[in-house]
């Protein structure tokens, strides 16, 4: 696999990657955790990979401190969608996400749930290898992390009521020329927003279980990237079967890097609660599932002989396409 780079990202990676294939999909994803206990996830699906056909949709999840979940989704007419190829500038109906004046401005409202936020990057953008998590003669799957970690402020909206918020956020961008299930069986994905460290990882599951997994990991301290690598271990220490899907997924995970660039890293995730679990819309002849887990983490980072130990809470995810 091509050596990972900490500096290869550019604004065009976060722009539109338009393709005319039937399986083409593309989305812009933002999420944030706020100091008042609220959190949100927003996705602009230029072509929604999880629907058939892949139509334009917007989607917002807002989680309140009392554990409630509010969802707003809407289909958008293609003629009401526009986007630039040189940077993130996406308009879908009245909702948008835009890179402007050194920040990302986002606005989304659907079915009484909304957000109007500004994301300011604390870390430079990153893309794995050449920007593709899969590439062959007939298919491309792209992933770019425009905001590995950012400061976020603005307002959430529930039933017309504005809620001022401030906290930490993340933004990435995915696209593909064919359906994801033609290249992957699924994936595990997650990150840490530790007060000091930022970790982003993806463990892509190949179509055949006998083939090697595709790993990607990014680590930073403060506003300084430390490591980008595909050389790490992803060890499932405990699995669990949920009542909703009957499927078994990793609940306790151990991640350990091999010590490149003078950096050694290890982290253990212990799942405490399943916060999202269910079957995706029927876009294939077989069922597809997604999970979101709340976990405790304990990590140890060694940089040039100096060791830090950190702990806290985070969210990790699993998606099964086949």
C-alpha positions, 0 to 999 in steps of 0.5 A: 500500500502507498505510504501515508502522508500527513500533508497531501490534502488539498481543497479540491479533495473536498469538492464534487467528484461527479460521475455518471455511473448508476452506482455513483454516490457522494456525501459530505459528513459533519458531526459535533459534540457540545459542551452543554451535552448536546451532539449532532450529525449532519450529512449532505447525500449528493447521491445517497448510497443507502437508497435505491436509486441513489437520490439526493437527501439531507439527514440530521441527527441531534442527541440531547443530554437526556438521551433523546434522539431527534431525526430530520430527513428529506429528499431534495430535487436534483435541480435544487442541488449544486456543488463546486468541484474546487472546494466544499460548496454544496447547496441542497434546497435551503440547506448548505455546507460551504468552505469560506473565509477559513471556516466551514459554514453549515445550515440544515433544517428538516422536519423540525430539526436543524443546525446552523454552525461554523466549523473552524479547523484545528488540524490540517486536512488529511487523506489516506494515501492518494485519497482513495481507500479502494482503487482498481481499473473499474472502481474508485472509492474516495475518502478525505478528512477535511476537518480532523478536529475543529472548534464549532459554534452556532445553534441547534434547533428543535421544533423552532427553538434555538439552542446556542452551542459550542464544542468540537467537531469533525468533517469528512467526505466520501464518494465512489464510482460504484456501490460500496458493497461492490468493493467492501463487506463493511467497515469499523470506523471511529475516533477519539477527541481526547483533550490532547490527542486526536485519533481517526481510524478505519478498518475496511472489511474486504469482500472475501474474509480470506483477503487482507483488511484495508487499515487507515489511521491518523494521530495528532497531538494538539494542533500537530499531526504525528502519524498517518499509517496503514501499519497497525493492529486492529484486534477484536477482544470481545464480540456481542450479539444484539437483539435487533439484528441478531448480528455479532459485532466487535464491542471491545477493540484493541488498536496498536501501531507498530511504532513508525516515525518515532511514535508508538500508540495503543488504545483499548475501546470498551463498549458500554452502550449501543446507541444506534442499531438497525437495518439500513433502507432496502437498497440491495437484495440482502440486508445491510446494517449499521451500529453506533457504540458508546465506549470508554477508551484508554490510550497510551502514546509514546513520542520520542521516549515520552509517554502519555496515558489518556482516557475518556469516552468516545463513539465508534461505528460498524457498518455491514454491507454484505 
